[in-house]
């Protein structure tokens, strides 16, 4: 989480906030990810947003998700005509 917060701050510093990001911005700007703020960071932490999706980051996919999804699909019944067959 700490790395993503530093990335968030550094990204906005590179985009024209050379004096640092503000403590607070209007809620509309914060929700649309149009302006950074330390309040947005604090809000993400207080909401236990470990993936920091509220700051615009994409969720990380588990390395086991694909494996478990394949097992689930293989165990689904196959419908042939009116009969249900298990693979």
C-alpha positions as CSV (number, residue, x, y, z in Angstrom):
1,X,0.0,0.0,0.0
2,X,2.8,2.4,0.9
3,X,4.4,1.9,-2.6
4,X,1.1,2.8,-4.3
5,X,0.7,5.9,-2.1
6,X,4.2,7.1,-3.1
7,X,3.4,6.3,-6.8
8,X,0.1,8.3,-6.5
9,X,1.9,11.3,-5.0
10,X,4.8,11.2,-7.5
11,X,2.5,10.8,-10.4
12,X,0.6,13.9,-9.5
13,X,3.8,15.8,-8.7
14,X,5.0,15.0,-12.3
15,X,1.7,16.3,-13.7
16,X,2.1,19.8,-12.4
17,X,1.8,19.8,-8.6
18,X,5.4,20.7,-8.1
19,X,4.6,22.5,-4.9
20,X,3.0,19.3,-3.5
21,X,-0.5,18.0,-3.6
22,X,-3.2,19.9,-1.6
23,X,-4.6,18.7,1.7
24,X,-8.2,18.9,0.4
25,X,-10.0,19.4,-2.9
26,X,-13.7,19.5,-3.7
27,X,-15.4,16.1,-3.4
28,X,-16.5,16.0,-7.0
29,X,-12.9,16.4,-8.2
30,X,-11.7,13.8,-5.7
31,X,-14.3,11.2,-6.8
32,X,-13.6,11.7,-10.5
33,X,-9.8,11.4,-9.9
34,X,-9.3,14.9,-11.4
35,X,-7.3,16.3,-8.5
36,X,-5.1,14.7,-5.8
37,X,-5.3,15.3,-2.1
38,X,-4.0,13.9,1.1
39,X,-7.6,13.7,2.3
40,X,-8.2,11.1,-0.5
41,X,-5.3,9.1,0.7
42,X,-6.5,9.2,4.3
43,X,-10.0,8.3,3.2
44,X,-8.7,5.2,1.3
45,X,-6.7,4.1,4.3
46,X,-9.7,4.6,6.7
47,X,-12.0,2.7,4.4
48,X,-9.5,-0.3,4.3
49,X,-9.1,0.1,0.6
50,X,-6.0,-2.0,0.4
51,X,-5.9,-2.0,-3.4
52,X,-6.4,1.8,-3.4
53,X,-9.1,1.6,-6.0
54,X,-10.6,4.9,-4.6
55,X,-7.4,6.5,-5.7
56,X,-7.7,5.1,-9.2
57,X,-5.6,2.0,-9.0
58,X,-6.8,-1.3,-10.6
59,X,-7.4,-4.2,-8.3
60,X,-4.7,-6.9,-8.3
61,X,-5.8,-10.3,-9.5
62,X,-4.8,-13.2,-7.3
63,X,-2.3,-15.6,-8.8
64,X,-4.5,-18.5,-7.8
65,X,-7.7,-17.0,-9.4
66,X,-7.0,-18.5,-12.8
67,X,-6.2,-21.9,-11.4
68,X,-9.4,-22.0,-9.3
69,X,-11.5,-20.7,-12.1
70,X,-10.3,-23.5,-14.5
71,X,-11.2,-26.1,-11.8
72,X,-14.7,-24.5,-11.4
73,X,-15.3,-24.5,-15.1
74,X,-14.2,-28.2,-15.5
75,X,-16.6,-29.2,-12.7
76,X,-19.7,-27.5,-14.3
77,X,-22.3,-29.9,-15.7
78,X,-22.7,-30.0,-19.5
79,X,-26.3,-29.9,-20.8
80,X,-26.8,-32.0,-23.9
81,X,-30.4,-31.9,-25.2
82,X,-32.5,-32.6,-22.1
83,X,-29.8,-34.5,-20.2
84,X,-27.2,-33.2,-17.8
85,X,-23.8,-34.8,-18.0
86,X,-20.9,-34.3,-15.7
87,X,-17.5,-34.1,-17.2
